Amino acid sequence: MTEKILVVESELAMGFDLVMEIEQLGYETVGLTDRADEALEIAYLLEPHIALIEIGIPGTLDGIHTAGLLRRAFEIPSIFVASNMDPSTFARAEEAFPIGYLSKPHKSGELKALIGFALRQTRKRKVLRRSSKDSAILAEKGEAVSA
Protein backbone atom coordinates (compact mmCIF):
# COMPACT_ATOMS: atom_id res chain seq x y z
CA MET A 1 0.00 0.00 0.00
CA THR A 2 1.32 3.41 -0.97
CA GLU A 3 1.01 6.07 1.71
CA LYS A 4 -1.21 8.98 0.70
CA ILE A 5 -0.34 12.61 1.34
CA LEU A 6 -2.47 15.75 1.09
CA VAL A 7 -0.76 19.05 0.25
CA VAL A 8 -2.32 22.35 1.34
CA GLU A 9 -0.24 25.22 -0.05
CA SER A 10 -1.19 28.71 -1.29
CA GLU A 11 1.83 29.22 -3.56
CA LEU A 12 1.05 27.23 -6.69
CA ALA A 13 4.69 26.74 -7.75
CA MET A 14 5.68 25.56 -4.26
CA GLY A 15 2.69 23.23 -4.16
CA PHE A 16 3.60 21.60 -7.47
CA ASP A 17 7.23 21.28 -6.36
CA LEU A 18 6.09 19.52 -3.18
CA VAL A 19 3.80 17.18 -5.16
CA MET A 20 6.63 16.26 -7.54
CA GLU A 21 9.06 15.67 -4.68
CA ILE A 22 6.53 13.58 -2.75
CA GLU A 23 5.82 11.41 -5.77
CA GLN A 24 9.55 11.01 -6.53
CA LEU A 25 9.88 9.66 -2.99
CA GLY A 26 7.34 6.96 -3.88
CA TYR A 27 4.29 8.36 -2.09
CA GLU A 28 0.90 9.17 -3.58
CA THR A 29 -0.38 12.74 -3.49
CA VAL A 30 -4.17 12.71 -3.10
CA GLY A 31 -4.70 16.42 -3.51
CA LEU A 32 -3.22 19.88 -3.80
CA THR A 33 -5.33 22.77 -2.58
CA ASP A 34 -4.99 26.19 -1.02
CA ARG A 35 -8.31 26.11 0.82
CA ALA A 36 -9.28 24.57 4.14
CA ASP A 37 -12.74 23.46 3.00
CA GLU A 38 -11.26 21.58 0.02
CA ALA A 39 -8.61 20.01 2.28
CA LEU A 40 -11.32 18.71 4.62
CA GLU A 41 -13.35 17.36 1.71
CA ILE A 42 -10.31 15.61 0.20
CA ALA A 43 -9.47 14.14 3.61
CA TYR A 44 -13.01 12.80 4.00
CA LEU A 45 -13.10 11.28 0.50
CA LEU A 46 -9.53 10.05 -0.01
CA GLU A 47 -8.25 9.38 3.54
CA PRO A 48 -4.64 10.61 3.36
CA HIS A 49 -2.17 9.28 5.91
CA ILE A 50 -0.60 12.71 6.53
CA ALA A 51 -1.02 16.32 5.40
CA LEU A 52 1.56 18.96 4.52
CA ILE A 53 -0.08 22.26 5.39
CA GLU A 54 1.12 25.79 4.87
CA ILE A 55 0.39 27.73 8.03
CA GLY A 56 -0.60 30.89 6.17
CA ILE A 57 -3.22 29.63 3.73
CA PRO A 58 -5.79 32.31 2.88
CA GLY A 59 -9.36 32.21 4.11
CA THR A 60 -11.23 32.14 7.38
CA LEU A 61 -9.49 28.91 8.44
CA ASP A 62 -5.70 29.13 8.39
CA GLY A 63 -3.37 26.14 8.19
CA ILE A 64 -3.17 25.75 11.96
CA HIS A 65 -6.93 25.55 12.36
CA THR A 66 -7.16 23.21 9.34
CA ALA A 67 -4.54 20.89 10.82
CA GLY A 68 -6.46 20.75 14.10
CA LEU A 69 -9.66 19.82 12.27
CA LEU A 70 -7.90 17.13 10.23
CA ARG A 71 -6.42 15.62 13.40
CA ARG A 72 -9.65 15.67 15.40
CA ALA A 73 -12.08 14.64 12.65
CA PHE A 74 -9.96 12.17 10.68
CA GLU A 75 -6.90 11.41 12.87
CA ILE A 76 -4.64 12.80 10.12
CA PRO A 77 -1.37 14.22 11.45
CA SER A 78 0.16 17.29 9.83
CA ILE A 79 3.54 18.67 8.89
CA PHE A 80 3.48 22.47 8.82
CA VAL A 81 5.11 24.36 5.96
CA ALA A 82 6.26 27.88 6.82
CA SER A 83 8.76 30.48 5.69
CA ASN A 84 9.08 32.03 9.14
CA MET A 85 7.09 32.04 12.32
CA ASP A 86 6.87 34.57 15.08
CA PRO A 87 6.65 33.21 18.65
CA SER A 88 2.86 33.64 18.92
CA THR A 89 2.27 31.77 15.63
CA PHE A 90 4.60 29.01 16.78
CA ALA A 91 2.69 28.73 20.08
CA ARG A 92 -0.62 28.48 18.18
CA ALA A 93 0.89 25.90 15.80
CA GLU A 94 2.01 23.71 18.69
CA GLU A 95 -1.60 23.49 19.89
CA ALA A 96 -2.43 21.59 16.68
CA PHE A 97 0.16 18.90 17.61
CA PRO A 98 2.06 18.84 14.30
CA ILE A 99 4.45 16.00 13.54
CA GLY A 100 7.01 18.56 12.40
CA TYR A 101 7.85 21.67 10.43
CA LEU A 102 9.16 22.07 6.88
CA SER A 103 10.88 25.36 6.14
CA LYS A 104 10.33 27.33 2.95
CA PRO A 105 12.48 26.75 1.04
CA HIS A 106 13.47 23.39 2.44
CA LYS A 107 16.75 21.56 2.18
CA SER A 108 17.24 18.39 0.18
CA GLY A 109 16.34 15.35 2.25
CA GLU A 110 14.32 17.32 4.80
CA LEU A 111 10.95 16.38 3.31
CA LYS A 112 11.89 12.70 3.03
CA ALA A 113 12.96 12.60 6.69
CA LEU A 114 9.83 14.38 7.92
CA ILE A 115 7.43 12.21 5.91
CA GLY A 116 9.19 9.04 7.07
CA PHE A 117 9.03 10.18 10.69
CA ALA A 118 5.36 11.19 10.37
CA LEU A 119 4.38 7.84 8.87
CA ARG A 120 6.27 5.89 11.56
CA GLN A 121 4.56 7.94 14.29
CA THR A 122 1.17 7.37 12.66
CA ARG A 123 1.74 3.60 12.51
CA LYS A 124 2.82 3.53 16.17
CA ARG A 125 -0.29 5.44 17.24
CA LYS A 126 -2.54 3.04 15.33
CA VAL A 127 -0.87 0.04 16.97
CA LEU A 128 -1.24 1.62 20.42
CA ARG A 129 -4.90 2.47 19.80
CA ARG A 130 -5.58 -1.06 18.56
CA SER A 131 -3.75 -2.51 21.57
CA SER A 132 -5.73 -0.28 23.96
CA LYS A 133 -8.98 -1.29 22.27
CA ASP A 134 -8.06 -4.98 22.47
CA SER A 135 -7.16 -4.63 26.15
CA ALA A 136 -10.47 -2.92 26.88
CA ILE A 137 -12.39 -5.68 25.06
CA LEU A 138 -10.52 -8.40 26.95
CA ALA A 139 -11.08 -6.63 30.26
CA GLU A 140 -14.78 -6.30 29.43
CA LYS A 141 -15.01 -9.98 28.52
CA GLY A 142 -13.20 -10.91 31.72
CA GLU A 143 -15.69 -8.92 33.76
CA ALA A 144 -18.58 -10.59 31.92
CA VAL A 145 -17.17 -14.07 32.57
CA SER A 146 -16.59 -13.42 36.27
CA ALA A 147 -20.02 -11.87 36.79
C-alpha positions as CSV (number, residue, x, y, z in Angstrom):
1,M,0.0,0.0,0.0
2,T,1.3,3.4,-1.0
3,E,1.0,6.1,1.7
4,K,-1.2,9.0,0.7
5,I,-0.3,12.6,1.3
6,L,-2.5,15.7,1.1
7,V,-0.8,19.0,0.3
8,V,-2.3,22.4,1.3
9,E,-0.2,25.2,-0.1
10,S,-1.2,28.7,-1.3
11,E,1.8,29.2,-3.6
12,L,1.1,27.2,-6.7
13,A,4.7,26.7,-7.7
14,M,5.7,25.6,-4.3
15,G,2.7,23.2,-4.2
16,F,3.6,21.6,-7.5
17,D,7.2,21.3,-6.4
18,L,6.1,19.5,-3.2
19,V,3.8,17.2,-5.2
20,M,6.6,16.3,-7.5
21,E,9.1,15.7,-4.7
22,I,6.5,13.6,-2.7
23,E,5.8,11.4,-5.8
24,Q,9.5,11.0,-6.5
25,L,9.9,9.7,-3.0
26,G,7.3,7.0,-3.9
27,Y,4.3,8.4,-2.1
28,E,0.9,9.2,-3.6
29,T,-0.4,12.7,-3.5
30,V,-4.2,12.7,-3.1
31,G,-4.7,16.4,-3.5
32,L,-3.2,19.9,-3.8
33,T,-5.3,22.8,-2.6
34,D,-5.0,26.2,-1.0
35,R,-8.3,26.1,0.8
36,A,-9.3,24.6,4.1
37,D,-12.7,23.5,3.0
38,E,-11.3,21.6,0.0
39,A,-8.6,20.0,2.3
40,L,-11.3,18.7,4.6
41,E,-13.3,17.4,1.7
42,I,-10.3,15.6,0.2
43,A,-9.5,14.1,3.6
44,Y,-13.0,12.8,4.0
45,L,-13.1,11.3,0.5
46,L,-9.5,10.1,0.0
47,E,-8.2,9.4,3.5
48,P,-4.6,10.6,3.4
49,H,-2.2,9.3,5.9
50,I,-0.6,12.7,6.5
51,A,-1.0,16.3,5.4
52,L,1.6,19.0,4.5
53,I,-0.1,22.3,5.4
54,E,1.1,25.8,4.9
55,I,0.4,27.7,8.0
56,G,-0.6,30.9,6.2
57,I,-3.2,29.6,3.7
58,P,-5.8,32.3,2.9
59,G,-9.4,32.2,4.1
60,T,-11.2,32.1,7.4
61,L,-9.5,28.9,8.4
62,D,-5.7,29.1,8.4
63,G,-3.4,26.1,8.2
64,I,-3.2,25.8,12.0
65,H,-6.9,25.5,12.4
66,T,-7.2,23.2,9.3
67,A,-4.5,20.9,10.8
68,G,-6.5,20.7,14.1
69,L,-9.7,19.8,12.3
70,L,-7.9,17.1,10.2
71,R,-6.4,15.6,13.4
72,R,-9.6,15.7,15.4
73,A,-12.1,14.6,12.6
74,F,-10.0,12.2,10.7
75,E,-6.9,11.4,12.9
76,I,-4.6,12.8,10.1
77,P,-1.4,14.2,11.4
78,S,0.2,17.3,9.8
79,I,3.5,18.7,8.9
80,F,3.5,22.5,8.8
81,V,5.1,24.4,6.0
82,A,6.3,27.9,6.8
83,S,8.8,30.5,5.7
84,N,9.1,32.0,9.1
85,M,7.1,32.0,12.3
86,D,6.9,34.6,15.1
87,P,6.6,33.2,18.7
88,S,2.9,33.6,18.9
89,T,2.3,31.8,15.6
90,F,4.6,29.0,16.8
91,A,2.7,28.7,20.1
92,R,-0.6,28.5,18.2
93,A,0.9,25.9,15.8
94,E,2.0,23.7,18.7
95,E,-1.6,23.5,19.9
96,A,-2.4,21.6,16.7
97,F,0.2,18.9,17.6
98,P,2.1,18.8,14.3
99,I,4.4,16.0,13.5
100,G,7.0,18.6,12.4
101,Y,7.8,21.7,10.4
102,L,9.2,22.1,6.9
103,S,10.9,25.4,6.1
104,K,10.3,27.3,3.0
105,P,12.5,26.8,1.0
106,H,13.5,23.4,2.4
107,K,16.8,21.6,2.2
108,S,17.2,18.4,0.2
109,G,16.3,15.3,2.2
110,E,14.3,17.3,4.8
111,L,10.9,16.4,3.3
112,K,11.9,12.7,3.0
113,A,13.0,12.6,6.7
114,L,9.8,14.4,7.9
115,I,7.4,12.2,5.9
116,G,9.2,9.0,7.1
117,F,9.0,10.2,10.7
118,A,5.4,11.2,10.4
119,L,4.4,7.8,8.9
120,R,6.3,5.9,11.6
121,Q,4.6,7.9,14.3
122,T,1.2,7.4,12.7
123,R,1.7,3.6,12.5
124,K,2.8,3.5,16.2
125,R,-0.3,5.4,17.2
126,K,-2.5,3.0,15.3
127,V,-0.9,0.0,17.0
128,L,-1.2,1.6,20.4
129,R,-4.9,2.5,19.8
130,R,-5.6,-1.1,18.6
131,S,-3.8,-2.5,21.6
132,S,-5.7,-0.3,24.0
133,K,-9.0,-1.3,22.3
134,D,-8.1,-5.0,22.5
135,S,-7.2,-4.6,26.2
136,A,-10.5,-2.9,26.9
137,I,-12.4,-5.7,25.1
138,L,-10.5,-8.4,26.9
139,A,-11.1,-6.6,30.3
140,E,-14.8,-6.3,29.4
141,K,-15.0,-10.0,28.5
142,G,-13.2,-10.9,31.7
143,E,-15.7,-8.9,33.8
144,A,-18.6,-10.6,31.9
145,V,-17.2,-14.1,32.6
146,S,-16.6,-13.4,36.3
147,A,-20.0,-11.9,36.8
